[in-house]
Amino acid sequence: MNRPWPIAIVFTLALAVVLAALAWTSATVLRLDAAEALARRESAFEENVRLALWRMDSAATPLVAQEGARPFGAFRPFVAEGAPECYVRLHFQVGPRGELTSPQVPTGEAREAALACDLAPEALEKASARLAELADWLDPAVLASLLPPPDEPILPNVVIDTPAQRSARRPSRINQAADEAQQEVRGFNEFKARSSYVTQNNTGRLMQNAQATPPAPDGAAIAGMMKPVWIGERLLLGRRVISNGEIYLQGCWLDWPSIEAWLASLVRDLLPDVRLVPAPAVPGEEPARLLAALPVRLEPGEAPLGPDAGPSALRLSLLVAWGCVLLAGMAVGVLLVGVVTLSERRGAFVSAVTHELRTPLTTFRMYAEMLAEGMVPDERQREHYLNTLRIEAERLTHLVENVLAYARLERGRARGRVEVVAVDDLVAQVEGRLRSRAEQANMALVVELDERVARIQVRTDASAVEQVLFNLVDNACKYAATAADRRIQLSAESTDRCLELRVGDHGPGIALAQARRLFRPFSKSAADAANTAPGVGLGLALSRRLAREMGGDLKLQPSPAFSTCFVLSIPAE
């Protein structure tokens, strides 16, 4: 494959498209996941708001019901059971002619009776001051306009519409979510339920009180239920009462700061930043945040983030998907690099093998034709030609053997016959062939074998060892042919667990750049084969593979005694 760049460009573009699509999908999924998490948090927050409203209405309803259940006569001065409650600043009554009185502020003989009942003078003075303050800002006409007639049922403290009416009145929003409408409907239904609870509680308390209280001496009185109203920043409970044809306004001035603090303390566990603000009756007011017992709107504050629940399942899935895509991309990239590299090596191998085969085949054809046609009458010349043909045949045989052996290794079929053999026997089996190859190159093979090492037993494949050593000697014959010292030395040394066979020569040595790719298969191109010694760059790669198949290894080792030294290690028995 002569042009790997188009493949790299196509792969890069394909990977970029996949990553871009995955990035867009991830962004969309993360956005939806964040929206879902926000919706869950807001839903939980709204649930806390509804629970807080129920708690506060349940707590405030008895206060309103208790005041509404007081009989008509309980607001005359002086009535002993008319003392202020915990959250009531003062009870009051506005007569038919506008006179403002309080059961806690008696006058004349009633005052003497109150003191006789052990009522503290300080309490009388405090109640008198509050009555005077009430008279300064209370307008009976305004109060009367806010209270319904006695025979009219009390409606909720806010004029409300249904969610459908409000949706029809206001313009639609394009991006309004469906769950907002559901929350609105649920809030409306919740407010109706709380209003019904408050009304039933007040009505039941009033009927119980009416049954337990004897008739008033001055005739029957028709009293309406208490209604909480705001006059400025002050919260009142008021009602209309008709007695003997005259209209009275009765009620109490509530201590709103204390009530606010009390109600807020009930829901601090649900809404830490809760606030209660006055909410006068406003047409169209959404009741989702309104109390039913009091005209008050709840402001819950910001929704708390809550504890970190860690990454969601979607985020973990995205992380796994990204990891798989990146690993797949890396795997495909490595595979493509390997395929391209292998293709280039095989192309170089084919070129080198073609070159290696062309030279001996040309020699075979020329010499065979000359011998066949009787063009070589000299016997010595004819013998020289025949010897050349034999050498070229051995060279081709060696090349074919290396190629076939490497092919068997690649297919996993290179298992030889492993046997236990002594080192001296092993060297003796291969020495003849090695020496013959050295003599062909006019070089000398020197074998150095110590007696102690000669007796060592090794478990190995003798034929594989012979092929490795022959490749090493053959390389020495080709690359060290111009050396002044024409010796090739074969020696053996013993280590703790293996036997080391060393093959060294005195040639020009191997450069560092060549040493890095020395054991790569098909590392010699046709140009290299033409400019250097014959070969296809397969012998050393094959030799290392054979050595490792036997459990050993083959390395290029620096040595002060040789220019080039290869070490074959074999496991000892």
N, C-alpha and C positions, 0 to 999 in steps of 0.2 A: 504494500500500500504506500504509494509515493507521496500522497497528499493527505496527511492527517488533519490539517487545519480545517477543511470543510466539515469533517466529522466533529471536531471540537466546537466549531461555531454552531452547528445544528444542535449539538447536545446542550450547549450553553443557553441557546434561545429556548429550547424545550424546557430546560430546568427553570429558566426565568419565568416562562409562562405558568408552569406549575406552581412555583413559589408565589407569583403574583396572585393567582387564583386562590391559593391557600391563605395568603395574607388578607385578601378581600373577604373571604369567608370567615377568617378568624376575627377580623374587625367587626363584621356583622354579628357574629355569634357573641362576641364580648359585649357589644352594645346591647343586644337583646338580653344577655345575662345580667348586665348592670341594670337594665330597665326592670327585669323581673325581680332582682334583689331589692330595688327601690320600691317596687309595688308591694312586695312582701313586707318590707319595713313600714311603709305607709299604712298597709292594711292592719298590721299589728298596732301601729300608733293610733289609728282610728278606733280600733277595738278598745284600747286603753281610754280613749276619750269617751266612748259610749259608757264604759264601766264607771268612769269618774262621774259622768253626768247622773247615772243611776245612784251612785253613792250619795252625791250631794242632794239630789232630789229626795232620796229616802231620809236623809238627815234633816232637811229643811221643812219637809211636809208636816211633821208633827208640830213644829213651832207655829206654822200658819194655821193648822187645824185647831190647835189649842186656843189660839187667840180668836179664831172665828167661832169657836164653841162657847165663848163667854156669853152669858145672858145679857139682856138689855140693861138690867139694873146694876150690873157689875161695874158700869162706867160712871155711876153717880158718886160724888164725894160725900161722905167718906165710906169706902167699902174695904174691909180688912183684907179680904182675899184678892183684892185688886193690886197688890204690891207688884212692882216691876219684876219681870223675869230676868234671866241671865243676859239675854241679848236684846232686851227691851229697855229703851231709855225712859219712856214715859207713855202711859195710857192717856187718852184724851177723848172728849166728847164736844161736838159743836151743836148747840141747841137750835131750835127753830128760829130764834131771833139773832143768831150769830154769836152767842155767848160761848166762850171757850173755857172748859173746866177739865179737871183731872181727878180721878179717884184717889190719887196720891197727894193732892193738894186740897185738903178740906178747909173750910172757912167757918167762922162763928162757932155755933154749938158742935158742929161736926169736927172742928179742930180740937175742941176740948175732949170729945169722945176719942179722937185718935190718940191724943196724949195719954188718955186714961187706958188705952189698949197697949201701953208701953211702946209706942212708936217714938223713935228717937227724934228730938228736935232737929238734929243735923240732917236727918233724912228728909224732914219736911222742908227745910231750907233748900236742900239740893233739888228736890222735886219742884219747888216754887221757882227756882232759877231756871230750870229746864222748861217749865210752862211759860215763863216770860220769854225765853228764847224762841219757843215754838210760836208764840203769838206774834213775834216780829216777822217771821217769814212765811207762816202758813196763811194762805188765802182760801177761805172756805169755799168760795165759788169755783176756784180751780180744782180743789179736791172733789167737789160735788160733780164737776164735769168728767172726772176720771172714773167715777164709781157708777156701776149700773144700778137700776132700780132693784128693790128687794126681791121682786118676783121674777127677775131675769137671771137665768143661769150664768155662772161665771165661765167665760171662754178663756182659752189660753192667753198668756200675757203678751202675745205678739200676734199681729194680724198676718196669717200665713196663707200662702197659696200652695196648691199641689205642685210637685215637680213638673208635671206636664204643662200647667199654666205658666210657670216661670220660663220653661223652655220655649213656649210659643211666643212669649212676650219679648225675650231677649234675642239678639241675633245669634245664629249658629256659628260655632267655631270649627274651622276645617280640621284641626288637629286634636279636637276634643276626644279623649279616650272613652270607650264604652264603660269602663269601670267607674268613671267619675259619675255617670248617670246612676249606676247601681248604688254607689255610695250615697248619693243624694236621696234616692228613694229609701234606702235603709235608714238614713238619718231622719227623714220625714216620718217614717213609720215608728222609729224609736221615740221621737218627740210626742207623737200621738199616744203611744203606750204610756209614757211618763205623765202626760197631761191627764189621761184617764185615771191613772193611779192617784194623782194628786186630788182630782175632783172627787173620786169615790171616798178617799180618806177624809177630806173635809166634810163631805155630805154625811158620811157615817158618824163622824165626831159630833156634828151639829145635832143630828137626830138623837144620839145618845144623851147629849146634854139637855135637850128639850124634854125628853122623857123623865130625866132625873131631877129637873128643876121645877118647883111649884109655880103656879101662875103668878104673875106680877100683880100687886095690889091695885095698881092704877089701870088695869085692863090689859088686853092682849097687845103684843107688839110683833110686827112682822119685820124680821131682820134678814138681810141678805148675807151671803158668805163674804168673808174677808178677801179683799183683793190687794195684792202688793202693787204699789205705784211709786214712781219716782217724781219728786218735786224738787227740781234742781239736782243737787248731789245728795239728797236725803231720801232714804227709803222709808216708806210708810206702809202700814196695813190699815185699810179702811173699808167701811161698809155703810150702806144706807139702812136706816131703821125707821119704820112708820109706826108711831104709837099715838093713839087717840087722834088720828088724822094729821099729826104733825111729823115732819121729817127731821131726823137726827143723823148726824155723821159721827160715827164712832170708829176708833182705831187705836193704833199705837205707833210710836216713833221708834224705829228699830236702830240698834247700834250697828250700822253697816260695817265699819272697820273690824269690829270683833267678829261679826258673822263671816266676813270675807276671810279673815285669818283662820277661823274655825273650819270653814268648808275647804279651804286650800290645804289645811293640814291633813284632811281625810284622804287626799288623793296624791300626796307628795310621792308615794311609792310608785304611782303610775305615771305622773306628769311632774317631774321635778321643777319645771319652770312655769307652772300654771299661774294664770292671773284671771281675776274675775272683774269684769267691767260692767257698769250699768247699761241696760239695753231697753230703753223705752219702746213702746209699741210703734213699730215702723211697718207700713204695708209692704208686703213682698219679702220680708226678712226671711232668710233661710234658717230653719230651726235646728240645723245639725249641731250647733254649738250652744243652744239656749237651754237654760234650766226651765222646767215646767212649774216649779213651786215659786220661783222668784223671777222677776224681770232682769235677769243677769245673763250675760254672754260669757262663755268660757273661752279664754285664749290659752291654748295648751303650750305655746312656745314651739321651739324647734324640736323635730323628731330626733330622739337620741340615736346615735349610730349603732349602739349595742356592741356586744363583744364580737371580736373578729372570729368568724366561723371557719377561717381558712379558705383555701381555693375551692371553688365549686366543682362539681363533677364535669361540667362543660369545660372549665378551664383546664382541668387535668386531662380531659380527652383531647383538647387542642394541643396541650403540651406533648402528649403521646403521639398525636398525629404529626406534629412538626418534627419530633425526633425520628419517627419512621420515615417521613419524606426525606429528611436530610441524610439519614443512613442509606436509604434507597438511592438517593442521588450520588452519594459518595461511592456506594457499591457499583452503580452503573458506570460512574466515571473511572473507577479503578479497573473495572472490566474492560471498558473501551480502551484505556491506556494499555492494558495487557494485550488486548487483541491487536491493537495497532502495532505495539512493539513486537509481538510475536509474528505478525504479518511481515513487518520490515525485516526481522531476523531471518524468517524463512525465505524471503526474497533474496536477501544477501547470501543465504546458504545455497540457494539454487544457483545463483550466479557463480559463487565460489566453486561449487561442485562441478558446474559446467566447465569452468576454467580448468579445474583439476583433472577432469576426464578428457578434455580436449588434447592436452599435451601428450599423455601416454598413448591415447588412441592414435594420434598422428604418428607417433614413433612406431607403434605396432604396425600401422598400415604401410608406412614407408619401408621399414626393415623387412616386413613379411613379403612385400612385393619384390624387393631386391633379392631376397633369398629364394623366392619362388621362381624368379626368372633367371637365376644363375648369374646374377650380376656381381657376386662376391666370390671370386675364384680362390682368394687367399683363405687358407684354413684358419689362420690366427684371426683374420678380420671377421670371418664368419663366426668364430667362437665368441668374439667380442660382441657382435650383434646379438647373438643368442643370449649372452649373459645380460645385455641391456634389456632385452625383452623380458627376461626372468625378473629383473629388478623392478621394472615397471609393473609387471603383473603382481608382484608382492605389494608394491605401493598401492595399486588399485584394490587388492584384497584387504589391505589394512584399512583403507578408506571405507570400503563397503562394510567391513566388520564393525567399525566405529559407528557408522550410521545405523546399522541394524541393532547393535547393542543399545544405542540411545533410544531408538524407537521402542525396543522391548521395555526399557526403563519407564518411558512415558506411559506405556500401556500397563505397567505393573506386572510384567511377566518375566522379570529378569532374575528370578530366584535360581541360584546355582546350587551346586552340591557342597554343603558346608561339612568340613571334616576337621578333625584335630590332627595337626601336623607339626613336626619340629621345624624350627627356623632354618637349620642347615638343609633339611630335605626340601623345604619350600624354595630356598634360594637355588638349590641344585636343579630343581625342575625348570626354573625360568632362566637360569644363567646362560644356557646354550643359545637360546633365541636372542637374548639381549646382546651377547657377545658378537653373534653373527651380524646383527644390525649395526653395531659399532664398527665392525671391520668393513662393512660396505661403505661407510663414510670415512674410511681411513683414520678411525679413532680407536682408542683402546679402552676396554671396560676393566675397571679395577674393583675387585670385590674384597671388602674388609669385613671379616666376621669374627668376633671374639668367641672363644670357646664357651664362655659362660652364657653368652647370648644364644649361641648355636643350639644349646640344649633346651631352650624355652619352647614350651608347647603353645600353639595358638589355634584358636577355632576360627576357620576362615574358609573362603572359597578360593582354592589355589588358582583356578583359571581366571577369576576376576583380578587377583593379585598380579598374575602374569600380564594381563591386558593393561593394567594401570602402569606397571613398571615399564612395559614396552612403549607405551605412549610417552612416558617421561624420557626414556632413553632416545626414542625417535625424535622428540623435540630437541634434545641436546645435540643429536647428530645434525639436525637441520640448522639450528640457530648458533651453534658453537663451532661450525665447520671452519671458520677463519681464525680460530683461536690458536695462539702459539702453543699452549699446553693442550694437547688433544686427548687428555684423559677424561673419562667419565667414571665417577666413583660411586659405587653402591655400598652402603654400610648399614649396620643395624645397631640400635641401642635399645636398652630395656628401661622402662619406667615402672612405676608402681602397678599400673593396671593395663599397660599396653606395650606393644612392640612398635618401635619407630624405624621404618626403612627410609633411608635418605639417598637421594639421587642428586649429585652435584656436578657442575661443569665449570669450565674457566672461560666461557664465552663473554659476549659484551654485556650480559646482564639484562634486566628488565626494568624499563622506566616506570616511574610511579603512576603515570597516566595509564599505561598499559596494564599495570598490576591491578588496578581497580576493576577492570573488566576482563581479567584473565580467565576467570572460571565461568563466564557467561557463554551459553551455547550460541552458535552461529554468529559469533562476534566479529568474524573476519569477512569483509566484503570482497567482491571480485577485484577491486583495485588493490586492496591489501594483499590478496593472494598473488596478484601479479607482481607486486613490488617487494614482497618478502618471500620467505621460504614457503615451499608448497604446503598446503593444508587448508582446511575450511573453518578452523577455529572451534572444533568440536572435541578434540582429544582431552583437554584438561577438564572441560565441563563433564564429559563422560566419566573421566577418572574419579573426579570428586563424587559424582553420584554413585559410582560403584563402591567407593570407599565407605560412604555413609550407609549404603545398603548392607555392608558387612558390619556395621556398628562402629566404624572408625571415622577417619577424616583425612583430607589431603589439603596441605597448606604450603604456601610459599614462605619460606623462613629465611631471614637474613643470616648470613654465615661469613665469618672472616676468612674462611679457607676457600670459599667458592664464590664465583660471580653470581651463580643462580643455584639455589638449593631447594628442592621440594621434599617434604616430609610426609610419608604415608604412615598413618598410625593404625594398628590392628589390635583389637582386644586380645589380651593374653588369656590363656586357659587357667 
